[in-house]
Amino acid sequence: MSSTDLPNCINAKLNRYFKQLDGEKASGVLKMVVQESEAITIKFILDKVKQNQSEAAKILGMNRGTLKKKIELYKLK
C-alpha cells in the first residue's frame, strides 16, 4: 500500500457520501469518518491476532481497557 492509497480511498468515499446527500445538509462528517475508520482498523487487527486483545492493544497503541470499551462501542464481538 502506498502512502496515497488511504487518502485516495477516503476522498472517494467522501465524494460518494456527498453525492448521496442529494441536497441534504451534511453534519458530523469528521466524527463519522474517524469512528468508521477506527472500527474497521480495530476489527482488522483483532482478526489478525486471533482476537488476542492484549496483542491487539499493543499494535494499536492503546491500553487493553480502552480497546475493550471500543470493542463494545462498535459491537465488534
C-alpha positions as CSV (number, residue, x, y, z in Angstrom):
1,M,0.0,0.0,0.0
2,S,1.4,3.4,-1.0
3,S,1.1,6.5,1.2
4,T,-1.6,7.8,-1.2
5,D,-3.8,4.8,-1.1
6,L,-5.7,5.6,2.1
7,P,-6.2,9.3,1.4
8,N,-7.5,8.4,-2.1
9,C,-9.9,5.8,-0.7
10,I,-11.2,8.3,1.9
11,N,-11.6,11.0,-0.7
12,A,-13.5,8.6,-3.0
13,K,-15.8,7.6,-0.1
14,L,-16.4,11.2,0.9
15,N,-17.3,12.1,-2.7
16,R,-19.8,9.3,-2.8
17,Y,-21.2,10.3,0.6
18,F,-21.8,13.9,-0.5
19,K,-23.3,12.8,-3.8
20,Q,-25.8,10.6,-1.9
21,L,-26.9,13.5,0.3
22,D,-28.9,14.9,-2.7
23,G,-29.1,18.4,-1.3
24,E,-29.4,17.5,2.4
25,K,-27.0,19.2,4.8
26,A,-24.0,17.2,6.0
27,S,-23.1,17.2,9.7
28,G,-20.7,15.3,11.9
29,V,-18.6,14.1,8.9
30,L,-15.3,14.0,10.7
31,K,-16.7,12.1,13.6
32,M,-18.3,9.6,11.2
33,V,-15.0,9.1,9.3
34,V,-13.0,8.7,12.4
35,Q,-15.4,6.2,14.0
36,E,-15.8,4.1,10.9
37,S,-12.0,4.0,10.3
38,E,-11.4,3.2,13.9
39,A,-13.9,0.3,14.0
40,I,-12.6,-1.2,10.7
41,T,-9.0,-0.9,11.9
42,I,-9.7,-2.5,15.3
43,K,-11.6,-5.4,13.7
44,F,-8.9,-5.9,11.2
45,I,-6.2,-6.1,13.9
46,L,-8.3,-8.3,16.2
47,D,-8.8,-10.7,13.3
48,K,-5.0,-10.7,12.5
49,V,-4.1,-11.6,16.1
50,K,-6.9,-14.1,16.5
51,Q,-8.8,-11.9,19.0
52,N,-5.9,-11.6,21.4
53,Q,-6.8,-8.2,22.9
54,S,-3.5,-7.7,24.7
55,E,-1.6,-8.1,21.4
56,A,-4.1,-6.0,19.5
57,A,-3.9,-3.2,22.1
58,K,-0.1,-3.1,21.7
59,I,-0.3,-3.0,17.9
60,L,-3.0,-0.3,18.1
61,G,-1.1,1.8,20.6
62,M,-3.8,1.8,23.3
63,N,-4.3,0.1,26.6
64,R,-6.4,-3.0,26.8
65,G,-9.2,-1.3,28.8
66,T,-9.6,1.3,26.1
67,L,-9.7,-1.4,23.5
68,K,-12.4,-3.3,25.4
69,K,-14.5,-0.1,25.5
70,K,-14.1,0.4,21.8
71,I,-15.0,-3.2,21.1
72,E,-18.2,-2.7,23.0
73,L,-18.9,0.7,21.4
74,Y,-18.5,-0.6,17.9
75,K,-20.1,-4.0,18.7
76,L,-17.1,-5.9,17.4
77,K,-17.6,-9.0,19.5
